[in-house]
Amino acid sequence: MLLSRGTPKNSRIGCWLEPSAEGKRLFVQVVRAMLDWAFRVRGLAHAQWRTQPANERSSNVAKKLGMTLDGTLRQSFPRPVGSGRGDLQIWSLLASEWLEPAVKAPGTKAQLDELTHAFLGAFTNTKGRRPNVGVIWELFIPQGMIVKNVGADPVVYDVEAFIEPREKILTDGTLTEFSEWEVSERTEIFGSIAHRFSEYRKSGFLDGTWFEGSGRKTTQFVLTPSGWKMSSMAWDDV
């Protein structure tokens, strides 16, 4: 991890993570701490995040930190020999946006919508896209519980047990061109707790055979010091 000084009161952030450390919620937590130190302690006014457009995981980190996409520098750096030149996305965050987050923060319902859509989108692997199942660590509280209530006996997972087998089948060719999306929902909010009942649909190739399905999810949310998080979820497929 690197936080380097650019022009006065500006900084640039870069991240490198070994494959063995992926999916452990490290990026957002560490960068959030670094930004808070940079803005509050060092008095920096502007932080910048640079990534290639195809690096969706990196772009998602910028989004989760509340950064704004300033633009894309086209063909701004040379790729390996024979690969031409690559584009570079520029994301940024101002000290005023970090120190006064309430000005930008969306309403509670919008935040719950974002959490739900991020959860469903984590499994998408259409058109060669790599699923981002590890983002589920960021969506749930550490003690989160997920229940598969399909069939006679419920199957109860903690977050880690839920992620591991799904990441495997989404990346080893078992489940391809898969996507899952919400078609209707009812959300109730009371103070620092909330509940959402959703209808969803899904489709993809399972072991080479096309399938389509639907189901229902019930999701509970709690408001934490770092924002709204999922605390539990249960689902039943039709």
N, C-alpha and C positions, 0 to 999 in steps of 0.2 A: 504494500500500500504506500502511496506517495502523495503528499500534499506539498506542492512546490509553489514558490512565489513567482508571480508573473510581473506585470507592471505594479506600481505602488498600490497597495490595498486590494490587489487581485490575487487569485490563486488558481492553480490547475490541479485536478485530482486524477490519479491513475491507479488502477487496480490490477493485480495479478493473483490468480488463485490456482493452486494445484488441483488436478482432477479429483484427488481423494478427499478434498475439502468441499467439493460442490454439494449443494443441497443442504447445507448446515446453517443457513440464515446468517452467514458471516458478513456479506457485502453491505447490506443496508444498515445493519447495526453499527459496524465499524465506521462507515462513511458518515452516518448520522452523528456519531460522537465527534468525528474529526471536524465536521462542519460547525457543530456547536462550539467547539474549542476555537476554531478559526474566527468565527463571527463574534463570539462573546469575549474571548480572552485576547486574541491578537488584533481584534478590531478591523478585520478585513471587510470590504464592502461588496465583493463580487467573487463567486466561485464558478468555475467552469468545468464541464464534464465532456470529454470527447470520446466518440466511439464510431465504429463503422455501422452503417444502416442495417446490415444483415445480422448484427450482433443484438438480437432481441433481448437477451438477458441483461446486457449492459444498459440498453435503453429503458428496460423496465425498472432498473435501479434508479435511474434518473427520475422517472415518473413518480416512483414511490417517495422520493425525497422532495417532491414538489417542484422540480426544475422545469424550466420552459425551454422548448426546442427553438433556438434562435435561427437555425438554418442548416444547410448542408453545403460544405465546400466540395464542389465536384472535382474529381480527379486531382485531389490535392496532395497525394503521396504515391510513390512508386510501389507497386506490388512486386512479388518475386519475378525474376526474369521470365519473360514470356506471358505474364499475366496482366500487362497494362498498368493502369493507374487506378487507385481506389478513392471512393468518396468518404467524407468525414462529417459526421453529425456534431453540431455544437449545441450543448445544453448549458443553461446557466441558472444561477440562483443568486438573488440579492440579499444582503444582510437585512434589509427592511422586510423582505418576505419571510425570512427565517425567524426574526425576532418578534414579528407580529403576525403569526400564522392565522389568527382568527379572521383577518381581512380577506384571505384567500380561501379559507376552508369552506368546502361545500356544506350544505345542510346535511343533517343526520341521514335522511332518506337517501340522498345522493351517495353518501359514503357507504351505506349498506348495499346499494346497487353496485357500486364499484367492487366491493368485496365479493359479492355473489358472482359477478361476471368474471372476475379474476380467477375464482375457484373453477368455474366451468371451463374457462379458456385455458387453464393449466394443462388440460389433457389433449388439446388439439395438436394433431400431427399431419394435417393435410398439406398436400403439395410440397412434401419434403421438409416441412417445418418441424423443428425439434420441440417436443413437449416441454413445458416449463413446470413440471410437477413440484420441483423444489420450492416454488413460490408459496406453496401451501403452508410451509413453516412460518411465513410472514403473516398469513391470514388468520391463523389460529393462535390462541393462547398456548403456552407450553403444555398445559395439562388438558388440552382439547381432546374430545372423544368423538368418534365417527362410527355410526352403527349401520350396518347393512341388514335390513329387515326383509329380505327376500327369501321366501320359503318358510319352513317350520321353525327354524331356530335362528335368532338374531346372532350376527357376528359383530363383535365389538373390537374396534381398533383404537390404539393411540395414534398420534399423527405419524410417527415413524413407521409403524406397522402398516398403516394405510398407504403411505407413499411408495415404499419399496417394491411391492409386486406390480403396482400400476406403472411405475416408471419402466420396469423390465419389459412388460408386454407391449408398451408403447414404443419401445426402441429396438426390440429384437425381431420385429417383423410379424409378431402374432396379431397385433391390432394396428391396422394402417388406415390412412385417410379418415381418421376418427375425429368427430367433433360433437359437442354437447352444448345445447343452448336452452335458455329459459324462454317459455312461451307465455306464462302468466304468473302472477305473484300477488300475495297479500301480506303486507308488512305492518306490524304493530310495534309502536315505540312507547316506552314509559321510562322517563328519566335516563338512567344509565344501563338499561337493559332493553332488548328488542327481540322480536320473533318474526320469522318469515316462512310462509308456506308457499312452495313453488311447484309449478308443473314444468317439466323439461322434456326435451326430445334429444335423441342422439342417433348417429349413423356412422358406418364405417365398414371396413372389411375385417372379419374375424377369421383367421386361418384361411384367408383367400376368398371367403364367402361374404357377400354384401348382406348387411342387416340394418334394420331400422328399429328403434324402440322408443319408449317414453316412460315416464315415472313421476313420482312426487318426492320432494325433499322438504324436510322441516329443519330450520336452522335457527340456533339461538346465538345472540350477540351480546357482548358486554363492552362497556366503555372503560378503557384502560388509560394509564398516563400517556401512552404512545398512540392513542386513538382507538377507534372501534375495532374489535377483533371477534372472530367466531369462537364460541366456546364449545358448541356441540352441534352435531348434524346427524340426521337419520334419513334413510331413503328406502323406497320400495318401488321396484320396477313393475310396469304393467305387463 
